[in-house]
Amino acid sequence: MTDEENRNLAVKAVAAVFMPVACIAVGLRCYVRGFVVRAFGLDDAAMVFAALFYVMFCSCMIGGTLYGTGYKFASLEPDNRASAMKYWWLCEVAYCFASIGCKISVCIFLLRITVKRSHIWTLYTVMILTVIAGLVFFFLMLLQCKPLSYFWNRKKFDPSIQGYCINIEIIIIMTYIYSVFAAMCDFTVGILPIFLVKKLQMKKKAKLAVVGILSMACVASSAVIVRFPFVKTFANDDFLWATYQIAIWSCIEAGLGITAGSLATLRPLLHHWLGTRSDKYNSSGFPRRSNSRRVASAQRGLPLGSLDASNRSELRPDKLAVMVTNIESQGVGSTWRRSSSVSSSEEALTDQRSSHIPGGKIHVGVHQTFEVTQTTSDDNGEGSHRSAREHV
């Protein structure tokens, strides 16, 4: 197998491997977010956006190999050279949007578990820089030749085809600048989860797994760094033969970013398959932050705060503590009615919520009974029995 055939096969193989992996990861993400936790959000939409352009990117890579990517121009027919160059141009366009969508999705996802103001502003800064650098690079790739078709038709080496392109050195410099921004953003997004996850209510092994998955962005940035030495091949006269490494590492970078960003949301899927409850996870797939005191109190039950130790040690059912959370939503009115009797030690607390909606009213009632018994001794040594009951 010749060197040209090896390069052609390498480009085709990388695209054929990373495209289905990324698609499966995004598909599972959509299933988890849409049907398991039912919290499909903006970050998921951004990742689907990135995945669609990544599919376009990989498809154009494979399409280019069918016409000559990896081969020298002397080995190809004029029409095949133009077709391969056209696919390359489409790859550049798709790569920009896939990269932008992926980074935006990961940043929005991390904002769900970010509480420190410095971390929040860091993520917003990364998103702004990603959009600016990505759009500048996109328009540069899109408009580098006039007319647009001259980018690929010029490789037919037909003197009758007229047009011009900007200096290739400008393309190389801007590619270096964009790569620096991309690497900085990826490293930031890859390192930040270490500071975010360490305060979550998770086991140590689970934290390490989540940090490892989220930090795969560092691997994606490594692909950008590896690509640096090959950027200068843009100026090579045998463009398709010399730039195959740029195509490979760009595919790996975007594929790893999309896959890592999607795997980070799949934790609830394991619990769903294992038959455990998924409602203990928030919309990001991480355990909810909980108040340990509140949990411990709920496990121990309500404290006996209704026992009054004054004078005759009588039971005071009216002092039984009842915590009621009144949640008001737009269009729904909540009324609470408390009825009591002087001759009775029972109290009732009724929650009646009504909403004027088509079809009638909704009534929700919550009832819970607590009973406390106390035995005392009088002067004759006889025991007396008192009980109190609270109905909620």
C-alpha positions as MATLAB code, in Angstrom:
seq = 'MTDEENRNLAVKAVAAVFMPVACIAVGLRCYVRGFVVRAFGLDDAAMVFAALFYVMFCSCMIGGTLYGTGYKFASLEPDNRASAMKYWWLCEVAYCFASIGCKISVCIFLLRITVKRSHIWTLYTVMILTVIAGLVFFFLMLLQCKPLSYFWNRKKFDPSIQGYCINIEIIIIMTYIYSVFAAMCDFTVGILPIFLVKKLQMKKKAKLAVVGILSMACVASSAVIVRFPFVKTFANDDFLWATYQIAIWSCIEAGLGITAGSLATLRPLLHHWLGTRSDKYNSSGFPRRSNSRRVASAQRGLPLGSLDASNRSELRPDKLAVMVTNIESQGVGSTWRRSSSVSSSEEALTDQRSSHIPGGKIHVGVHQTFEVTQTTSDDNGEGSHRSAREHV';
ca = [
       0.000    0.000    0.000;
       1.415    3.358   -1.022;
       1.812    6.381    1.237;
      -1.087    8.098   -0.544;
      -3.371    5.138    0.055;
      -2.381    5.034    3.733;
      -3.251    8.692    4.180;
      -6.545    8.265    2.396;
      -7.443    5.250    4.536;
      -6.417    7.000    7.776;
      -8.739    9.948    7.113;
     -11.605    7.632    6.222;
     -11.081    5.367    9.260;
     -10.949    8.188   11.818;
     -14.157    9.732   10.508;
     -15.893    6.334   10.352;
     -14.967    5.559   13.983;
     -15.606    8.864   15.731;
     -18.872    9.767   13.974;
     -20.950    6.786   15.262;
     -19.404    7.043   18.742;
     -20.379   10.709   19.017;
     -23.859   10.043   17.608;
     -24.514    7.225   20.092;
     -23.363    9.409   22.999;
     -25.615   12.289   21.928;
     -28.530    9.905   21.341;
     -28.204    8.501   24.869;
     -27.938   12.036   26.212;
     -31.213   12.998   24.529;
     -32.901    9.895   25.946;
     -31.713   10.643   29.488;
     -32.558   14.316   29.397;
     -35.829   13.922   27.563;
     -37.294   10.755   29.118;
     -35.396    9.819   32.296;
     -34.934   13.139   34.111;
     -37.307   14.994   31.764;
     -35.229   18.162   31.743;
     -34.160   18.649   28.142;
     -32.516   22.047   28.127;
     -30.531   24.553   26.151;
     -27.272   22.687   26.681;
     -28.797   19.552   25.148;
     -30.084   21.509   22.160;
     -26.616   22.999   21.668;
     -25.045   19.530   21.759;
     -27.541   18.206   19.198;
     -26.665   21.231   17.050;
     -22.969   20.380   17.384;
     -23.604   16.702   16.608;
     -25.476   17.510   13.390;
     -22.589   19.596   12.083;
     -20.127   16.952   13.242;
     -21.999   14.385   11.172;
     -21.716   16.787    8.244;
     -17.998   17.204    8.983;
     -17.290   13.453    9.069;
     -19.483   12.777    6.044;
     -17.580   15.375    4.034;
     -14.293   13.859    5.207;
     -15.378   10.444    3.938;
     -16.745   12.012    0.753;
     -13.420   13.713    0.149;
     -11.560   10.417    0.455;
     -13.696    9.040   -2.372;
     -12.346   11.733   -4.679;
      -8.748   12.017   -3.563;
      -8.099   13.294   -0.032;
      -4.640   12.065    0.912;
      -3.460   11.858   -2.710;
      -1.217   14.216   -4.650;
      -2.832   16.325   -7.343;
      -0.789   14.637  -10.067;
      -2.535   11.340   -9.290;
      -6.048   12.755   -9.670;
      -8.283   13.860  -12.500;
      -9.181   17.583  -12.610;
     -12.817   16.999  -11.669;
     -11.807   14.724   -8.786;
      -9.383   17.336   -7.493;
     -12.120   19.954   -7.516;
     -14.608   17.610   -5.794;
     -12.136   16.678   -3.056;
     -11.320   20.343   -2.449;
     -15.026   21.188   -2.274;
     -15.540   18.544    0.412;
     -12.577   20.002    2.303;
     -14.158   23.462    2.188;
     -17.423   22.052    3.543;
     -15.448   20.361    6.329;
     -14.044   23.723    7.392;
     -17.538   25.230    7.621;
     -18.978   22.276    9.543;
     -16.009   22.129   11.921;
     -16.546   25.724   13.078;
     -20.178   25.170   14.066;
     -19.532   21.744   15.614;
     -16.762   23.191   17.785;
     -18.812   26.213   18.865;
     -21.901   24.160   19.700;
     -19.929   21.615   21.719;
     -18.138   24.164   23.898;
     -21.307   26.183   24.490;
     -23.163   23.025   25.538;
     -20.483   21.984   28.038;
     -20.341   25.484   29.547;
     -24.118   25.690   29.993;
     -24.082   22.225   31.537;
     -21.406   23.242   34.060;
     -23.379   26.379   34.930;
     -26.059   24.078   36.383;
     -23.725   22.985   39.188;
     -21.755   26.213   39.577;
     -22.368   28.431   42.602;
     -19.262   30.618   42.891;
     -19.454   33.908   41.052;
     -15.860   33.562   39.806;
     -16.635   30.187   38.234;
     -19.793   31.544   36.635;
     -17.953   34.464   35.049;
     -15.202   32.119   33.889;
     -17.723   29.993   32.017;
     -19.402   33.036   30.477;
     -16.001   34.311   29.352;
     -15.219   30.967   27.744;
     -18.533   31.028   25.875;
     -17.989   34.573   24.603;
     -14.441   33.850   23.423;
     -15.588   30.608   21.795;
     -18.331   32.334   19.813;
     -16.160   35.253   18.743;
     -13.162   33.136   17.709;
     -15.366   30.546   16.014;
     -17.337   33.063   13.964;
     -14.215   34.954   12.891;
     -12.594   31.707   11.775;
     -15.806   30.631   10.027;
     -16.132   33.794    7.954;
     -12.441   33.671    7.128;
     -12.776   30.114    5.797;
     -16.029   30.928    4.053;
     -14.880   34.061    2.280;
     -11.201   33.336    1.659;
     -11.821   33.096   -2.088;
     -13.980   35.073   -4.466;
     -16.076   33.638   -5.918;
     -16.543   30.877   -3.328;
     -16.269   28.174   -5.974;
     -12.777   29.371   -6.880;
     -11.461   27.648   -3.738;
     -11.999   24.227   -5.322;
     -12.172   25.009   -9.037;
      -8.689   26.563   -9.065;
      -7.219   23.088   -8.505;
      -8.401   22.058  -11.940;
      -5.507   24.241  -13.124;
      -7.665   25.613  -15.905;
      -6.546   29.126  -16.999;
     -10.095   29.988  -18.023;
     -11.289   29.835  -14.384;
     -10.985   33.316  -12.909;
     -10.910   34.371   -9.250;
      -8.581   35.119   -6.364;
      -7.937   34.031   -2.761;
      -6.387   35.908    0.151;
      -2.789   35.219    1.050;
      -2.414   31.740    2.508;
      -0.145   33.124    5.247;
      -3.142   34.996    6.658;
      -5.060   31.717    6.825;
      -2.166   30.040    8.636;
      -1.786   32.861   11.186;
      -5.528   32.975   11.902;
      -5.584   29.211   12.271;
      -2.834   29.426   14.888;
      -4.726   32.162   16.743;
      -7.969   30.194   16.674;
      -6.167   27.058   17.883;
      -4.710   28.975   20.849;
      -8.164   30.214   21.861;
      -9.644   26.727   21.412;
      -6.930   25.113   23.541;
      -7.307   27.703   26.310;
     -11.080   27.266   26.426;
     -10.824   23.473   26.403;
      -8.272   23.418   29.213;
     -10.410   25.814   31.268;
     -13.524   23.717   30.810;
     -11.515   20.574   31.521;
      -9.947   21.798   34.772;
     -12.950   23.650   36.226;
     -14.973   20.463   37.031;
     -12.356   19.538   39.642;
     -13.425   22.577   41.693;
     -17.124   22.087   41.010;
     -17.564   18.382   41.723;
     -15.540   18.201   44.948;
     -18.367   19.849   46.937;
     -21.173   17.668   45.585;
     -22.837   14.949   47.679;
     -21.167   12.045   45.892;
     -18.937    9.131   46.753;
     -15.255    9.590   46.077;
     -15.199    7.050   43.249;
     -18.200    8.703   41.615;
     -16.519   12.106   41.857;
     -13.380   10.795   40.215;
     -15.440    9.229   37.419;
     -17.398   12.439   36.769;
     -14.262   14.600   36.851;
     -12.563   12.191   34.472;
     -15.442   12.329   32.001;
     -15.810   16.093   32.132;
     -12.061   16.593   31.913;
     -11.942   14.773   28.593;
     -12.095   18.302   27.217;
      -8.392   18.426   28.111;
      -7.865   15.509   25.745;
      -9.728   17.450   23.062;
      -7.434   20.428   23.645;
      -4.470   18.073   23.383;
      -5.672   17.221   19.894;
      -5.581   20.945   19.094;
      -1.993   21.159   20.349;
      -0.946   18.105   18.348;
      -2.415   19.778   15.266;
      -0.194   22.851   15.644;
       2.845   21.582   13.663;
       0.650   20.633   10.710;
      -1.053   24.014   10.259;
       1.783   25.199    8.040;
       0.870   22.482    5.504;
      -1.928   24.768    4.294;
       0.730   26.401    2.113;
       1.777   23.133    0.469;
       1.070   22.926   -3.272;
      -0.230   19.346   -2.842;
      -2.963   20.488   -0.477;
      -4.938   17.239   -0.262;
      -1.839   15.145    0.335;
      -0.168   17.441    2.886;
      -3.127   18.446    5.073;
      -4.531   15.030    5.944;
      -3.165   15.339    9.522;
      -5.147   18.540   10.033;
      -8.302   16.718    8.986;
      -7.601   13.786   11.324;
      -6.853   15.832   14.449;
      -9.741   18.212   13.834;
     -12.055   15.203   13.653;
     -10.613   13.767   16.888;
     -10.894   17.106   18.687;
     -14.561   17.670   17.872;
     -15.474   14.001   18.360;
     -13.897   13.790   21.817;
     -15.536   17.030   22.903;
     -19.022   15.940   21.833;
     -18.625   12.456   23.303;
     -17.243   13.693   26.638;
     -19.901   16.387   26.964;
     -22.630   13.803   26.398;
     -21.202   11.076   28.648;
     -21.237   13.515   31.566;
     -25.063   13.505   31.510;
     -25.566    9.728   31.450;
     -25.219    8.995   35.170;
     -29.019    8.811   35.746;
     -29.252    6.237   32.943;
     -27.320    3.672   34.998;
     -29.683    4.130   37.918;
     -32.654    3.933   35.564;
     -31.449    0.625   34.125;
     -30.625   -0.713   37.588;
     -34.123    0.107   38.776;
     -33.187    2.778   41.326;
     -34.915    6.091   41.774;
     -33.897    8.853   39.410;
     -35.591   11.691   41.261;
     -32.664   12.098   43.637;
     -30.741   13.608   40.749;
     -31.115   17.142   39.566;
     -31.542   18.112   35.936;
     -27.788   17.873   35.345;
     -27.594   14.255   36.407;
     -25.740   14.996   39.634;
     -27.046   14.238   43.138;
     -29.028   17.055   44.623;
     -27.376   19.173   47.267;
     -29.093   18.264   50.527;
     -29.069   19.629   54.045;
     -27.594   16.893   56.223;
     -29.382   18.174   59.303;
     -32.713   18.105   57.536;
     -32.126   14.567   56.317;
     -31.111   13.377   59.775;
     -34.147   15.023   61.307;
     -36.450   13.391   58.789;
     -34.946    9.993   59.540;
     -35.374   10.412   63.295;
     -38.943   11.686   62.975;
     -40.526   14.778   64.528;
     -39.125   15.787   67.915;
     -41.431   15.650   70.867;
     -41.513   19.393   71.275;
     -45.124   19.378   72.468;
     -44.288   18.159   75.957;
     -44.651   21.082   78.360;
     -42.632   20.513   81.543;
     -44.219   23.412   83.468;
     -46.323   23.060   86.659;
     -48.592   20.026   86.116;
     -46.611   18.458   83.227;
     -49.652   18.500   81.016;
     -49.523   17.541   77.404;
     -49.871   20.502   75.085;
     -51.029   19.137   71.724;
     -51.483   22.667   70.482;
     -47.702   23.049   70.528;
     -46.974   20.155   68.235;
     -44.773   21.633   65.529;
     -46.054   21.354   62.024;
     -43.899   22.512   59.161;
     -45.929   23.477   56.128;
     -44.469   24.637   52.876;
     -46.863   26.722   50.874;
     -45.881   26.765   47.227;
     -47.653   29.309   45.125;
     -47.586   29.115   41.388;
     -49.040   31.478   38.860;
     -52.744   30.956   38.377;
     -53.098   28.678   41.419;
     -54.483   29.914   44.743;
     -53.748   28.163   48.034;
     -55.849   28.510   51.206;
     -55.152   26.954   54.585;
     -57.918   26.411   57.174;
     -57.233   25.501   60.791;
     -60.110   24.387   62.993;
     -59.843   23.775   66.736;
     -62.108   23.071   69.702;
     -61.598   24.116   73.341;
     -62.955   20.808   74.689;
     -60.931   18.668   72.379;
     -57.214   17.950   72.164;
     -57.384   17.378   68.438;
     -56.503   19.934   65.791;
     -57.025   19.630   62.088;
     -55.058   21.291   59.391;
     -56.603   21.060   55.950;
     -54.981   22.115   52.750;
     -57.376   23.076   50.057;
     -55.918   24.182   46.795;
     -58.132   25.135   43.915;
     -57.405   26.309   40.446;
     -59.960   27.573   37.994;
     -59.070   25.426   35.079;
     -61.237   23.965   32.339;
     -62.977   20.849   33.586;
     -63.395   21.732   37.246;
     -61.362   22.165   40.409;
     -58.432   20.300   41.892;
     -58.515   19.474   45.638;
     -55.453   18.133   47.376;
     -55.608   16.971   50.996;
     -52.713   15.861   53.174;
     -53.488   14.072   56.453;
     -51.109   12.740   59.060;
     -51.800   11.791   62.668;
     -49.336   11.981   65.567;
     -50.236   10.480   68.963;
     -48.227   10.987   72.154;
     -48.987    9.124   75.393;
     -47.812   10.127   78.871;
     -48.277    8.226   82.163;
     -47.984   10.006   85.558;
     -48.429    8.927   89.168;
     -50.624   10.734   91.751;
     -50.265   10.866   95.517;
     -52.018    7.487   95.972;
     -49.517    5.777   93.676;
     -52.180    5.220   91.059;
     -51.232    5.868   87.529;
     -53.158    8.123   85.245;
     -53.039    7.918   81.486;
     -53.273   10.921   79.175;
     -53.043   10.995   75.471;
     -53.105   13.657   72.865;
     -53.503   13.370   69.148;
     -52.762   15.831   66.415;
     -54.318   15.349   63.000;
     -52.633   17.044   60.089;
];
